[in-house]
Amino acid sequence: MVEKTVTLINAEKTKQKDILLDPAGFFVIEIDRKEKKIRVEYFLNVYKDKKIVSGNLQKVFIGKKADALSDTIVKNVPKLLPEHYMYLGRELLSAQYALEKNKKYVQGGC
């Protein structure tokens, strides 16, 4: 068997200033403590002078588990930037943890 040299890449967080907003829209993630569920709202961007100024609510996703919410969002909002899906996965796991451990959840930036 021939061994292949593989490049080792050290992970580093993308700087906030280098993040590109997704032209396909944005999400607002909240915890509904009364219902014991995570609520994810999907908005299409509203532009003014080529800048995102607001959003139009398109879909609402409800669930308890990050993996189920992630799978459902991928099926129902298919054209996001790959980085956006990764961000959602991280945020949904944080929201799930906060829900399960009765901790405060505040959606983080990109």
C-alpha positions, 0 to 999 in steps of 0.5 A: 500500500502506498502512503499519501502525504495529506495536508494538515490544516489548522482550524481558525475562526473566520473574522467577523469582518470577513463574513459574507451575509447570505443573499438567500436570507437569515434566521432567528433562533429562539427558545420557547421555554413554555413549549420546551422547543426551539423556534427557528424563523427564516426570513428573506432579505429586504434590501435598500440601496443594496444593503440588507435592512430587514427581512420578510418571514417565510417559514418557521421551524419548531423542534427539540433537537438540533439534528432534526431541525438542521435536516428539516431546514436543509430540505426546506431552504435548499440554497444557502451558502455552505457556511450558513448551514455550518453556522446554523448547526453550531447555533442549533446545538447551542440552543438545544444545550440551553433548552436541555440544561435550562440555560440562557440562550442568545443567538450568536453572530456569524 
